[in-house]
Amino acid sequence: MQQNNPIEELLNDRSYYIEYSKYATNHAKHAVIALAGLGADTEIIKAYHKAYITKTDLISEATKPSINSITENNWKDYFGHRTSYASYYNFFDQQEKELGRDQLLKKYLPELLPGWAGSLAHATIHLGWGLSVNNRCMMIEGLAYMAYSFISCQPECLFKKQSSNEKFVIDSILNIAEKWDNNFEELHNWAESLISDKTSAAAQKIHPDLKNSLQYRIVKVLNEGHPIIYEEPLWIMQQKISLSWEQLYYTMTIVYLSQPGDFIILHLLTSLYAMEKIANELPIEQQLFAIKNYWVGMLCILFSKANFPKRMDLENLHKKYENLYDSKWENLEKTEWTEIIARAFKENEEHNPKLVYIMQYLWKRTGYLSIYRVAAASFIS
């Protein structure tokens, strides 16, 4: 996106705070990127942005002063305290001026990656989507928001499997689904018991703003974990990073289609896109670290639902879509995709344009794999 154009102005606007209603994330800029990427004209995007601000009753950033002053010496001390977003912004803003964009990301991202799932991954989405359009303001906001909402997925708990038949990402998900099938009552009760606990010392450490939110479930699992979550798949280290990203996209889309329109799983797709963009800014070893963090955090989020897609459902979808490509893609661009995009422009629910934007991107990237076109039309309500 070019500097000083209307879209860039919206992305650079810092009038509104990053959250509203205690813990809900301001999605306005994400929708702007998605709509612009789908070819919406400026007036549609401006109208969408204005409507979002009105319906969410966003507050001014000036009304949320920081409690702590963030410095190089203490910048990790207030991770997840949800007290000092503005000061974190000022800190990273100054660091970028001193270090430059590339060194800023290489220096601070490795420390922030384990907290990617905090705020239901919205900080990661904000950063990654901002990087995807090379917007400095969103980059700084995203870094600040990741520190502000940081909750570690504890990648240090990963352990190597002694043996595994999991050559690909889909194999790992199918095996985990089978474990849920075979031990559903045990795993479901484990999750619900963990999540229902609001009186233990561990529960009391969770920020009070999150206690009555969907995020509380996720935070409890992030904090506690489960042995299944920490089994490190062999494919992470044994195949090319580019293949891991491709397979993660495909597998998470399979998971989404097993429960189409699921709000939580949709976030695992939009944050996956963000994580790849973030990882691309880092050296190889840190790219692998990003994949490990995504894998652990993604499973924590899925386990927080106290459920898991059935292996048979996933397997049937995999068999159907693994090698199914759209041969008449030019016709589909003019017909079905035009209709899906038109629906996205009219949507009040801002997550749906984001879904369409990513799915169309993946459809083209993979040589028109049909699954992404099908998933694009599976809106959440």
N, C-alpha and C positions, 0 to 999 in steps of 0.2 A: 504494500500500500504506500502511496506517495505521501510525502509530508504536506501538511496544510490543506489536505482535501477534507471534505465533510466527514468522511468515515474516520479518518485519523483524528479529527477533532473530537469525535465521540469517544474514541479509545483513550485519548489524552485527558478527558474531562475527569477531574478529581473532586467534583462537587459533592458526590455521595459516598457514604461510608461503604466499606467492603461487605458489611453484614447488616441485617435488619431483624427485628423481632427476636433479639437476643442471640440467635445462632444461625438463622437462615442467610445464605450467601446471595450477594448482589450478582445476578447473572447477566446484567444488561450488556456488558461488553462481549460476553461469549456469543450472545445472540446476534450482535452486530457483525462479528466475524463470520458466523455461519451464513447469515442472510447475504452479506456481501459476496461470500464465496459461492453462493448459489445463484448470483447474478441479479439480486434484487436492486431496483433503482434506489437512489438516495432518499427519495421521499418516503418510500415504503419503510426503509430502515429507520429514518428519523421518527416516523409515526409509531413504529414498533417500540423504539427506545422510549419515547414519551409515554406510551401506554404502559410499558413495564414499570416505569418510575411511579406512575399514578397508582397502579394496582398494588404495588408492594409498599407504598408509603415509605420510600427510602429516606433516611435521615442524612443531614449534612455531616461530612467528615469532621468539620470544625467542632461539632458537639460531642466528639469522643476523644478528648485529650488523653495522652499517654500518662500512665502512672509512673512508669520507670523510664529513665534515659538510657537508651541502648548505645553501647560503645564496643570497641574491639575487644575489651577485656571481659565484658559481661554478656555478649550477644547470645550465648548459649544458655545463660542462667535463667532466662525467662521463656524458654520454649514452652508453648502450650499454656501459658498463664492467662492468655487472652486479656492482657492489660495494656499493651503498648504498641498497637499496630502503627500509629503515626510515627512513633520514634523508630520503629524498625524500618519504616519506609525511608525516613531521613537518613538512617544509618546506611542502608544499601544504596541510596541515591548518591551519597557522598563517596562510598567505596567505589561505585562505578565510575565516578569522575576521576578518582585517583588511579584505579587499576585498569580501567577500560572494561568493556563488555565481556570479552572472552575470559580474562583473568578473574573477573568477579565471579562468573559462573563456575569456573574450575576450582576456585578457592572455597566457595560456600555451599555449592550443591551437594557434595559428598556428605556433609553433616546434616543437610536437610532432607535427603532422600528417604531415610527411614520413617520420617513423619508424613509421608505423602498422603496417607489415607485419612489424616485428620480433616475435620470439617467435611466429611463425606467426599474427600478427594477434590473439593472445589478449589483449594489453593493451588494444587497441582494443575488442575484444569486451567486456572487463570494464568499461571506461569507458562505452561506449555502452549496454550493457544496464543498467548501474547508473543512467544518466541516464533510461532509459526508464521506470524505476519510481521515479525521484526519490529514490534512496538516496544519502545524503551519503557514507557510508563507502566504498561501491563507487566513487563518483566520485573520491575522494581516492586510493584504491588504484589505480584505473585510470590516473590521471595519473602517479602514482609509477612504476607498472609500464611505462608508455610511455617514460618517461625512462630507466629502468633497462635496458630491452631495445631501446632506440632503434637502428634501422639505417635510414638514409635510402634512400628509393626514388629520390632525385635528380630531383624534378620540375623542377628548373631546367634539365634537359637537354631538355625538351620543345621541339619546333620545329613551326611551323605548316606544314601541307600547302599546297602551292601550288594544288592543285585536288583535288576529291574528290567522289565520288558518294555519300558516306556521310551521309545525312540523319538516320539513326537509329543507336542503339547496335548493334542487330543487324547493320546493314550493316558496321560496323567490324569486328566479330568474324568475320563471314563473309569479309571481305577478308583478314584475318590468317590465317584457316584456309586460304584458297586459297594464300597465300604459303607456308605450311607444306606443303601438298599438293605444290606445284610445286618446292619446294626442301627437301624433307624431309631428305635425307641431309646437306646442308650445315648446316641448322639443328640437327638432332639431334647431329651431330658437334661443332658449336660448343658446344652446351650441355654435352655429356658431357666434352669436353676441358677446358672451363672448370671444371666441378665436380670433375673428378678431380685437378686441381692442388691439392696440399696443401703444396707446398714453396716457392712463390714468396713474395716479400716481401708481396704483397697477401694471400695465404692466411695468412701467419703473423700478420697483424693481427686475424684473426677470433678471437673468444674461444675458448679451448681447450675450454670446456664444450660448445661446439656442434660440434666437429670430427667426431664420430661420430654426429651426429643428422640427421634429415631436414632440420632447419633449415639445416644447412651448405649444402645445395644452393641453398636460397632466398637465403641471405646472399650466396653467390658471384654470383648473377645480379643481386641488388639492387646490389651493389658495381660490377659490370661493365656491366650493361645491354646493350641491343642497339638499333640504329637503328629497327627496327620498333616497339619498345616506346615510343620517344619521339616518334613521329608523333602530334601532337595532333589528334584528330578535330574537325571543324568544329562538330559538334552541341554540344560542350561550351559554346561561347560563343554559339551561334545559336538555342538553344531554351530554354524555361523550365526552371528548375532542377527543378521538380516533375516535368516530363516526363522529364528525364534520370534521376532516381531510379526512376521507374516502369519505364523502358526497361532500366535496369541490372538491376533485379530480374528482369524477364522474360528478358533475355538470359542472365544468369548461371544462371537456372533451366533454360533450354535447354541450356546448357553442361553443367550437372549431369546432366540426363536423357540426354545423349549418352554419359555415363560414370556411370550411376547407382550410388550407393553409394560414390563416390570421396571419400575422406577429405579430400584437399586442397581439392577444389572445394567441398565442403560448408562449409569454413571461409571460402571467399569469399562464401558466402551469409550466414552468421552475422555476418561482419564488415561486410558491406554494410549490413545492418540497423543495426549499431552506428554506422557512419560517417554514415548519414543522421541518426540521433539526435544525434550529435556536431555535425554541420553545422548542425542546426536551432538550435543555441545561438549561432551566429555571424552576423555581417553578411553581406550578399549576396556580396561579393567573396571572403570567406573560405569561403563555401559552395561557390563555384566552385573554389576552391583545394582543398577537400576532395574534390570530384569528380575533379579532375586527379590528385591523389595516389592516390585509389582506383584509377583507371584504370591508372596506371603500375605501382603495386604489384601489382595483380591480374595484369597481364601478366607481370611478373617471376616471380610465383609459378607461373603456368601454364607459362612457358618453363622453369622449373627442373625440370619433369617430363621435359624433353627430348622432348616430344611435344606434340601439339595435336589437339583433336577434328577429324575430317574435315569439310570444308565440306558434303559431301553429307548427312552425318548431321545436322548443324545445320540445314541448309536444309529437310530433310524434317520435322524436329521443328517448325520455325518454320511451315511450311505447315499442319501438322496442328493446332497449338495457337493460332495468332495470333488467331483470332476464335472460338475454341471456348469457350462459356460453359455452366455447369451451370444449366439452366432449373429443374430440380426440386431446388433447393438445400436447401429445408426437409427433404425426405426424406433427402437425403444427410447432413445434419447429424445426423439420428437414426440413420442406418445406417452408412454407410462411415466418416464422421468419428468416430463413436463407437467403431468397431472400431480405427481407426488410433490414436486417443488411448489406448485401453485397452492396445494393444501398447506404446505409448511408456511408459506407467506401469510396465510389467514389464521394460523394457529395462535391462540392466546397462551398456550403452554409452550414456554420458550425452549424446553428441552427437545421438542420435536424438530425444529429447524437444525439443531445441532446434530441430531441423529441422521437426518437426511444428508447434511453436508459431509459427515464422515463416511457414510455408506456410499455415497456417490464417488468420493475420493478413492475408497478401497475398490469399488467396482472397476474404475478405470485403471487403478494401479495393478490389479491382478489380471488384467486382460479380460474383464467383464465376467467375473465369477458371479453366477446368478444369485447366490445367497445374499449378497450385499444389496441387490435390488429388492429382493423380497423383504429383508429386514428394514430397509428404508421406509417401507409403507406400514410398518408395525408401530404406529404411534402409541405413546402413553396417553392416558386420558387426563 
